[in-house]
Amino acid sequence: MQNDRLTFIKNEQENSNIRLVSFKGGLDRFDLAIISSDCLGDEFIIVDLNTNKYSKLNASMLDSTEFVEHAFQYSQLEADDFRAYLKPILQEN
């Protein structure tokens, strides 16, 4: 930063759609924000509003081995609940 001027690599505004979903899995309650936008293509930004963890993913990535467990730091049982509820939502878009 020079002369108190900020230099941005990218500074654009994008219209997006936010879907708020809450459900009770076998162990925990999930409160999620699902963000979609043209610039994301078939991917979504998923935000767990209870843990403040987020990841960019699409429906096919839900099946990737341990992706959800790693990105959101869920146990296997939590990840299974997450996948069961989220996969149909992502596939309908």
N, CA, C and O atoms as a MOPAC input file, in Angstrom:
PM7 MOZYME 1SCF
protein

 N      0.84300 1    -1.16600 1     0.00000 1
 C      0.00000 1     0.00000 1     0.00000 1
 C      0.89400 1     1.23600 1     0.00000 1
 O      1.75900 1     1.40000 1     0.86000 1
 N      0.67000 1     2.07600 1    -0.95700 1
 C      1.45500 1     3.29300 1    -1.05500 1
 C      0.53000 1     4.50500 1    -1.03100 1
 O     -0.57700 1     4.46700 1    -1.56700 1
 N      0.98800 1     5.55600 1    -0.41600 1
 C      0.25200 1     6.82300 1    -0.40000 1
 C     -1.19700 1     6.65600 1     0.05700 1
 O     -2.09100 1     7.34300 1    -0.43800 1
 N     -1.42400 1     5.75400 1     0.99000 1
 C     -2.76000 1     5.52000 1     1.54200 1
 C     -3.79700 1     5.15900 1     0.48100 1
 O     -4.98300 1     5.43000 1     0.66800 1
 N     -3.38300 1     4.56500 1    -0.60700 1
 C     -4.30200 1     4.10200 1    -1.65100 1
 C     -4.37200 1     2.58800 1    -1.58900 1
 O     -3.35100 1     1.91100 1    -1.47500 1
 N     -5.57400 1     2.07100 1    -1.66400 1
 C     -5.75900 1     0.62800 1    -1.67000 1
 C     -5.73200 1     0.11500 1    -3.09600 1
 O     -6.31000 1     0.72400 1    -3.99600 1
 N     -5.06500 1    -0.99900 1    -3.29800 1
 C     -5.01300 1    -1.62200 1    -4.60400 1
 C     -5.77100 1    -2.94300 1    -4.53100 1
 O     -5.40500 1    -3.83600 1    -3.76600 1
 N     -6.81300 1    -3.06100 1    -5.31800 1
 C     -7.61300 1    -4.27800 1    -5.35000 1
 C     -7.21800 1    -5.12600 1    -6.54800 1
 O     -6.93700 1    -4.59600 1    -7.62300 1
 N     -7.19700 1    -6.42500 1    -6.36800 1
 C     -7.02400 1    -7.33600 1    -7.49700 1
 C     -8.35100 1    -7.46800 1    -8.22900 1
 O     -8.39600 1    -7.50500 1    -9.45900 1
 N     -9.42800 1    -7.54000 1    -7.45800 1
 C    -10.77100 1    -7.64100 1    -8.02300 1
 C    -11.73100 1    -6.94800 1    -7.07400 1
 O    -11.63100 1    -7.11700 1    -5.85900 1
 N    -12.65900 1    -6.17000 1    -7.61300 1
 C    -13.64400 1    -5.47400 1    -6.79900 1
 C    -14.91400 1    -5.34900 1    -7.63000 1
 O    -15.13400 1    -4.34200 1    -8.30300 1
 N    -15.75500 1    -6.39700 1    -7.57500 1
 C    -16.96900 1    -6.44700 1    -8.38000 1
 C    -18.16100 1    -6.75400 1    -7.49400 1
 O    -18.01800 1    -7.35500 1    -6.42900 1
 N    -19.33100 1    -6.34100 1    -7.93700 1
 C    -20.55800 1    -6.70900 1    -7.25100 1
 C    -21.26500 1    -7.75900 1    -8.08500 1
 O    -21.27500 1    -7.69800 1    -9.31400 1
 N    -21.85700 1    -8.72500 1    -7.39200 1
 C    -22.53700 1    -9.83100 1    -8.05200 1
 C    -23.87400 1   -10.05400 1    -7.36600 1
 O    -23.94700 1   -10.06700 1    -6.13700 1
 N    -24.93100 1   -10.23100 1    -8.14900 1
 C    -26.21500 1   -10.60000 1    -7.57000 1
 C    -26.15700 1   -12.05400 1    -7.14100 1
 O    -25.62200 1   -12.90400 1    -7.85400 1
 N    -26.70900 1   -12.33100 1    -5.97700 1
 C    -26.69000 1   -13.70300 1    -5.47800 1
 C    -28.02700 1   -14.03800 1    -4.84400 1
 O    -28.83900 1   -13.15800 1    -4.55600 1
 N    -28.23700 1   -15.32500 1    -4.63400 1
 C    -29.43100 1   -15.83000 1    -3.98900 1
 C    -28.98800 1   -16.56000 1    -2.72800 1
 O    -28.08000 1   -17.38900 1    -2.77900 1
 N    -29.61700 1   -16.26000 1    -1.60400 1
 C    -29.26700 1   -16.91500 1    -0.34400 1
 C    -30.48200 1   -17.68800 1     0.14600 1
 O    -31.57100 1   -17.13500 1     0.29900 1
 N    -30.27500 1   -18.97800 1     0.38900 1
 C    -31.32300 1   -19.84400 1     0.92000 1
 C    -30.91400 1   -20.24900 1     2.33400 1
 O    -29.81500 1   -20.76300 1     2.54100 1
 N    -31.78800 1   -20.02100 1     3.29400 1
 C    -31.52400 1   -20.39900 1     4.67600 1
 C    -32.26300 1   -21.69400 1     4.97800 1
 O    -33.47400 1   -21.79000 1     4.78000 1
 N    -31.52800 1   -22.68700 1     5.45800 1
 C    -32.08600 1   -24.01300 1     5.71900 1
 C    -31.70400 1   -24.42700 1     7.12800 1
 O    -30.54100 1   -24.32600 1     7.51700 1
 N    -32.68900 1   -24.89500 1     7.89700 1
 C    -32.43400 1   -25.44500 1     9.23200 1
 C    -33.04800 1   -26.82700 1     9.30700 1
 O    -34.15200 1   -27.05000 1     8.81100 1
 N    -32.33600 1   -27.75700 1     9.92600 1
 C    -32.87200 1   -29.10400 1    10.12400 1
 C    -32.19600 1   -29.74300 1    11.32100 1
 O    -31.10400 1   -29.34800 1    11.72800 1
 N    -32.86200 1   -30.72700 1    11.86800 1
 C    -32.33400 1   -31.47600 1    13.00600 1
 C    -31.90000 1   -32.83200 1    12.50700 1
 O    -32.72200 1   -33.63700 1    12.06900 1
 N    -30.60700 1   -33.08500 1    12.57300 1
 C    -30.08200 1   -34.38600 1    12.21000 1
 C    -30.18400 1   -35.33600 1    13.39000 1
 O    -30.85200 1   -35.03500 1    14.38000 1
 N    -29.53100 1   -36.46900 1    13.29000 1
 C    -29.55500 1   -37.44800 1    14.36300 1
 C    -28.87000 1   -36.96600 1    15.63300 1
 O    -29.24100 1   -37.37400 1    16.73400 1
 N    -27.87800 1   -36.10500 1    15.48900 1
 C    -27.11800 1   -35.62900 1    16.64600 1
 C    -27.29900 1   -34.14200 1    16.92000 1
 O    -27.45300 1   -33.74000 1    18.07300 1
 N    -27.28200 1   -33.33000 1    15.88100 1
 C    -27.23100 1   -31.88500 1    16.04500 1
 C    -28.23500 1   -31.18600 1    15.15600 1
 O    -28.78600 1   -31.76700 1    14.22100 1
 N    -28.45500 1   -29.92700 1    15.47200 1
 C    -29.23400 1   -29.04600 1    14.61800 1
 C    -28.26400 1   -28.35400 1    13.66200 1
 O    -27.16200 1   -27.96600 1    14.05100 1
 N    -28.68200 1   -28.20800 1    12.42200 1
 C    -27.89400 1   -27.52200 1    11.40900 1
 C    -28.65200 1   -26.28600 1    10.96300 1
 O    -29.84700 1   -26.36000 1    10.67900 1
 N    -27.97400 1   -25.15700 1    10.90000 1
 C    -28.50800 1   -23.91900 1    10.35300 1
 C    -27.52200 1   -23.47900 1     9.27600 1
 O    -26.39100 1   -23.09400 1     9.57200 1
 N    -27.96600 1   -23.54200 1     8.02600 1
 C    -27.07200 1   -23.30800 1     6.90100 1
 C    -27.55400 1   -22.15500 1     6.04100 1
 O    -28.75600 1   -21.93800 1     5.88800 1
 N    -26.61100 1   -21.42600 1     5.48500 1
 C    -26.87800 1   -20.44900 1     4.43100 1
 C    -26.27300 1   -21.01800 1     3.15800 1
 O    -25.08900 1   -21.35400 1     3.11500 1
 N    -27.09800 1   -21.12300 1     2.12100 1
 C    -26.65800 1   -21.66500 1     0.83500 1
 C    -26.69000 1   -20.52200 1    -0.16800 1
 O    -27.75500 1   -20.00100 1    -0.49700 1
 N    -25.52700 1   -20.14300 1    -0.64400 1
 C    -25.39500 1   -18.97400 1    -1.52300 1
 C    -25.11300 1   -19.45100 1    -2.94000 1
 O    -24.17600 1   -20.21300 1    -3.18100 1
 N    -25.93900 1   -18.99000 1    -3.87200 1
 C    -25.71000 1   -19.30100 1    -5.28200 1
 C    -25.60500 1   -17.99700 1    -6.06400 1
 O    -26.17100 1   -16.97200 1    -5.68500 1
 N    -24.86900 1   -18.07000 1    -7.16000 1
 C    -24.65700 1   -16.89100 1    -8.00100 1
 C    -24.19400 1   -17.36300 1    -9.37500 1
 O    -23.61500 1   -18.44100 1    -9.50500 1
 N    -24.44600 1   -16.56800 1   -10.37900 1
 C    -23.99900 1   -16.91900 1   -11.73000 1
 C    -22.49000 1   -17.12000 1   -11.79100 1
 O    -22.00600 1   -17.98300 1   -12.52300 1
 N    -21.74900 1   -16.32900 1   -11.02800 1
 C    -20.28200 1   -16.42900 1   -11.08600 1
 C    -19.76900 1   -17.73300 1   -10.47500 1
 O    -18.62800 1   -18.12100 1   -10.72800 1
 N    -20.59100 1   -18.41500 1    -9.67700 1
 C    -20.17800 1   -19.68200 1    -9.06000 1
 C    -20.47000 1   -20.89200 1    -9.93700 1
 O    -19.98600 1   -21.98700 1    -9.65100 1
 N    -21.24600 1   -20.71900 1   -10.99300 1
 C    -21.60000 1   -21.84200 1   -11.86000 1
 C    -22.43100 1   -22.85700 1   -11.09600 1
 O    -23.44400 1   -22.50500 1   -10.49200 1
 N    -22.00100 1   -24.13600 1   -11.11800 1
 C    -22.75600 1   -25.18800 1   -10.42800 1
 C    -22.33500 1   -25.35200 1    -8.96900 1
 O    -22.78600 1   -26.27700 1    -8.29300 1
 N    -21.48700 1   -24.47200 1    -8.48900 1
 C    -21.04200 1   -24.54500 1    -7.09700 1
 C    -21.84600 1   -23.58900 1    -6.22200 1
 O    -22.45400 1   -22.63300 1    -6.70500 1
 N    -21.83200 1   -23.87000 1    -4.93800 1
 C    -22.52700 1   -23.06700 1    -3.94500 1
 C    -21.55100 1   -22.76400 1    -2.82000 1
 O    -20.62200 1   -23.53400 1    -2.57800 1
 N    -21.75500 1   -21.66100 1    -2.14100 1
 C    -21.02600 1   -21.40800 1    -0.90800 1
 C    -21.96700 1   -21.80700 1     0.21800 1
 O    -23.05700 1   -21.25200 1     0.35700 1
 N    -21.53900 1   -22.76700 1     1.01300 1
 C    -22.33700 1   -23.26300 1     2.12700 1
 C    -21.70700 1   -22.74100 1     3.41000 1
 O    -20.52000 1   -22.94900 1     3.65800 1
 N    -22.51200 1   -22.05900 1     4.22700 1
 C    -22.04100 1   -21.51400 1     5.49700 1
 C    -22.82000 1   -22.18600 1     6.62000 1
 O    -24.04900 1   -22.13000 1     6.64900 1
 N    -22.10300 1   -22.82300 1     7.54600 1
 C    -22.72100 1   -23.36100 1     8.75300 1
 C    -22.80900 1   -22.20100 1     9.73500 1
 O    -21.79300 1   -21.75700 1    10.26900 1
 N    -24.00400 1   -21.71900 1     9.97200 1
 C    -24.19200 1   -20.53300 1    10.79100 1
 C    -23.93300 1   -20.78700 1    12.27400 1
 O    -23.76800 1   -19.84000 1    13.04300 1
 N    -23.89600 1   -22.05900 1    12.68500 1
 C    -23.62600 1   -22.38000 1    14.08600 1
 C    -22.13500 1   -22.41700 1    14.39100 1
 O    -21.71800 1   -22.09300 1    15.50300 1
 N    -21.33400 1   -22.80900 1    13.41200 1
 C    -19.89500 1   -22.94300 1    13.64700 1
 C    -19.06600 1   -21.88900 1    12.90700 1
 O    -17.86600 1   -21.75800 1    13.14700 1
 N    -19.71200 1   -21.13900 1    12.00600 1
 C    -19.02900 1   -20.13900 1    11.17500 1
 C    -18.01300 1   -20.75700 1    10.22600 1
 O    -17.06400 1   -20.09200 1     9.80900 1
 N    -18.20500 1   -22.01000 1     9.88800 1
 C    -17.34300 1   -22.66300 1     8.89700 1
 C    -18.06800 1   -22.63900 1     7.55800 1
 O    -19.29700 1   -22.68100 1     7.50600 1
 N    -17.30000 1   -22.57000 1     6.47900 1
 C    -17.91100 1   -22.49500 1     5.15500 1
 C    -17.03000 1   -23.18900 1     4.13400 1
 O    -15.83800 1   -23.40700 1     4.35100 1
 N    -17.65500 1   -23.53300 1     3.00600 1
 C    -16.91100 1   -24.13900 1     1.91700 1
 C    -17.66900 1   -23.91300 1     0.61200 1
 O    -18.88800 1   -23.73800 1     0.60900 1
 N    -16.94300 1   -23.92000 1    -0.47600 1
 C    -17.54200 1   -23.85700 1    -1.80000 1
 C    -17.61800 1   -25.28700 1    -2.32300 1
 O    -16.60500 1   -25.98100 1    -2.40100 1
 N    -18.83900 1   -25.72700 1    -2.68600 1
 C    -18.99000 1   -27.10400 1    -3.16500 1
 C    -20.18900 1   -27.22900 1    -4.07500 1
 O    -21.02000 1   -26.32500 1    -4.16400 1
 N    -20.26800 1   -28.37900 1    -4.76000 1
 C    -21.44200 1   -28.71900 1    -5.56400 1
 C    -21.93000 1   -30.09900 1    -5.14100 1
 O    -21.31700 1   -30.74000 1    -4.28800 1
 N    -23.02400 1   -30.55600 1    -5.73100 1
 C    -23.65400 1   -31.80900 1    -5.31000 1
 C    -22.69800 1   -32.99600 1    -5.44200 1
 O    -22.69800 1   -33.87400 1    -4.57800 1
 N    -21.89400 1   -33.04400 1    -6.48600 1
 C    -20.99000 1   -34.18500 1    -6.67800 1
 C    -19.86300 1   -34.20400 1    -5.64200 1
 O    -19.34100 1   -35.26900 1    -5.31500 1
 N    -19.49100 1   -33.03700 1    -5.12800 1
 C    -18.42500 1   -32.97500 1    -4.12900 1
 C    -18.87800 1   -33.52600 1    -2.78100 1
 O    -18.04700 1   -33.90700 1    -1.95700 1
 N    -20.18400 1   -33.57200 1    -2.55000 1
 C    -20.69100 1   -34.13100 1    -1.29800 1
 C    -20.31400 1   -35.59000 1    -1.13600 1
 O    -20.16900 1   -36.08200 1    -0.01700 1
 N    -20.15300 1   -36.28900 1    -2.27200 1
 C    -19.80300 1   -37.70800 1    -2.23000 1
 C    -18.30600 1   -37.95400 1    -2.09500 1
 O    -17.88300 1   -39.08600 1    -1.86000 1
 N    -17.50200 1   -36.90900 1    -2.24000 1
 C    -16.05400 1   -37.07000 1    -2.12300 1
 C    -15.68500 1   -37.53900 1    -0.71900 1
 O    -16.22200 1   -37.05000 1     0.27500 1
 N    -14.78400 1   -38.47000 1    -0.65500 1
 C    -14.38100 1   -39.04900 1     0.61100 1
 C    -13.84100 1   -37.99600 1     1.55500 1
 O    -12.84100 1   -37.33800 1     1.26600 1
 N    -14.50000 1   -37.84300 1     2.67000 1
 C    -14.09300 1   -36.98000 1     3.77800 1
 C    -14.00000 1   -35.49200 1     3.44200 1
 O    -13.42000 1   -34.73700 1     4.22200 1
 N    -14.54400 1   -35.04800 1     2.32000 1
 C    -14.50800 1   -33.62000 1     2.00500 1
 C    -15.30700 1   -32.82600 1     3.02700 1
 O    -14.81600 1   -31.84700 1     3.58900 1
 N    -16.53800 1   -33.25500 1     3.26000 1
 C    -17.42100 1   -32.55100 1     4.20000 1
 C    -16.84800 1   -32.60600 1     5.61300 1
 O    -16.85800 1   -31.60400 1     6.32900 1
 N    -16.35500 1   -33.76400 1     6.01200 1
 C    -15.78200 1   -33.91200 1     7.34500 1
 C    -14.62000 1   -32.94100 1     7.55800 1
 O    -14.48800 1   -32.34000 1     8.62400 1
 N    -13.79800 1   -32.80000 1     6.55200 1
 C    -12.63500 1   -31.90900 1     6.66200 1
 C    -13.04100 1   -30.43500 1     6.60400 1
 O    -12.62100 1   -29.64000 1     7.44400 1
 N    -13.85600 1   -30.07500 1     5.61100 1
 C    -14.20100 1   -28.66500 1     5.40200 1
 C    -14.97700 1   -28.07800 1     6.57600 1
 O    -14.75500 1   -26.93000 1     6.96000 1
 N    -15.88800 1   -28.86900 1     7.14600 1
 C    -16.73100 1   -28.35100 1     8.22100 1
 C    -16.35800 1   -28.91600 1     9.59500 1
 O    -16.97500 1   -28.58000 1    10.60500 1
 N    -15.36200 1   -29.75900 1     9.61300 1
 C    -14.90400 1   -30.41100 1    10.85700 1
 C    -16.05300 1   -31.14500 1    11.54300 1
 O    -16.26200 1   -31.01600 1    12.74900 1
 N    -16.79700 1   -31.92400 1    10.74000 1
 C    -17.89300 1   -32.74400 1    11.24300 1
 C    -17.40600 1   -34.15500 1    11.52000 1
 O    -16.45300 1   -34.62900 1    10.90300 1
 N    -18.06400 1   -34.81400 1    12.44500 1
 C    -17.84100 1   -36.24800 1    12.63800 1
 C    -18.49800 1   -36.97200 1    11.46200 1
 O    -19.21400 1   -36.35400 1    10.67300 1
 N    -18.26100 1   -38.26100 1    11.34600 1
 C    -18.86100 1   -39.05000 1    10.26600 1
 C    -20.38400 1   -38.99300 1    10.33700 1
 O    -21.04500 1   -38.84700 1     9.30900 1
 N    -20.94500 1   -39.10500 1    11.53300 1
 C    -22.40400 1   -39.06600 1    11.68900 1
 C    -22.97800 1   -37.69500 1    11.32800 1
 O    -24.01900 1   -37.61100 1    10.67800 1
 N    -22.31300 1   -36.63700 1    11.74100 1
 C    -22.75700 1   -35.28700 1    11.38300 1
 C    -22.68600 1   -35.08200 1     9.87100 1
 O    -23.60400 1   -34.51700 1     9.27700 1
 N    -21.61000 1   -35.53500 1     9.25600 1
 C    -21.43600 1   -35.39600 1     7.81200 1
 C    -22.50300 1   -36.17300 1     7.05500 1
 O    -22.98900 1   -35.70500 1     6.02500 1
 N    -22.87500 1   -37.34500 1     7.54600 1
 C    -23.92400 1   -38.13200 1     6.90000 1
 C    -25.26100 1   -37.39500 1     6.93200 1
 O    -25.98000 1   -37.37800 1     5.93300 1
 N    -25.59800 1   -36.79100 1     8.06000 1
 C    -26.82200 1   -35.98300 1     8.16300 1
 C    -26.76100 1   -34.79700 1     7.20700 1
 O    -27.72000 1   -34.52200 1     6.48600 1
 N    -25.63800 1   -34.10400 1     7.20600 1
 C    -25.41800 1   -32.94800 1     6.33300 1
 C    -25.65300 1   -33.32700 1     4.87800 1
 O    -26.36100 1   -32.62500 1     4.15600 1
 N    -25.05800 1   -34.44000 1     4.44500 1
 C    -25.19700 1   -34.89700 1     3.06000 1
 C    -26.65400 1   -35.25800 1     2.73500 1
 O    -27.16800 1   -34.90200 1     1.67500 1
 N    -27.30400 1   -35.96300 1     3.65500 1
 C    -28.67700 1   -36.42800 1     3.41100 1
 C    -29.62400 1   -35.26500 1     3.15500 1
 O    -30.49200 1   -35.35700 1     2.28600 1
 N    -29.47400 1   -34.18600 1     3.88900 1
 C    -30.36200 1   -33.04100 1     3.71800 1
 C    -29.90700 1   -32.11700 1     2.59200 1
 O    -30.73900 1   -31.56300 1     1.87500 1
 N    -28.61800 1   -31.94900 1     2.43200 1
 C    -28.11000 1   -30.94700 1     1.49600 1
 C    -28.10500 1   -31.41900 1     0.04700 1
 O    -28.34500 1   -30.61900 1    -0.85700 1
 N    -27.84100 1   -32.68000 1    -0.18900 1
 C    -27.72000 1   -33.17000 1    -1.56900 1
 C    -28.98100 1   -32.91600 1    -2.39500 1
 O    -28.86100 1   -32.42100 1    -3.51600 1
 N    -30.18500 1   -33.23000 1    -1.90200 1
 C    -31.37300 1   -32.93800 1    -2.71100 1
 C    -31.55900 1   -31.44000 1    -2.98800 1
 O    -32.02200 1   -31.05800 1    -4.06300 1
 N    -31.20300 1   -30.61100 1    -2.03100 1
 C    -31.32500 1   -29.16500 1    -2.21100 1
 C    -30.40100 1   -28.67400 1    -3.31700 1
 O    -30.80700 1   -27.87600 1    -4.16100 1
 N    -29.16100 1   -29.15000 1    -3.31300 1
 C    -28.20100 1   -28.71500 1    -4.32700 1
 C    -28.55400 1   -29.25700 1    -5.70000 1
 O    -28.31600 1   -28.59200 1    -6.70800 1
 N    -29.12000 1   -30.45400 1    -5.75100 1
 C    -29.45400 1   -31.05500 1    -7.04900 1
 C    -30.66100 1   -30.39500 1    -7.71200 1
 O    -30.79800 1   -30.44900 1    -8.93400 1
 N    -31.53200 1   -29.77800 1    -6.92600 1
 C    -32.71500 1   -29.14000 1    -7.51700 1
 C    -32.38200 1   -27.80500 1    -8.17900 1
 O    -33.18700 1   -27.27800 1    -8.94600 1
 N    -31.22500 1   -27.26500 1    -7.89500 1
 C    -30.81600 1   -25.98500 1    -8.49900 1
 C    -29.96600 1   -26.20500 1    -9.72400 1
 O    -29.53400 1   -25.24200 1   -10.35700 1

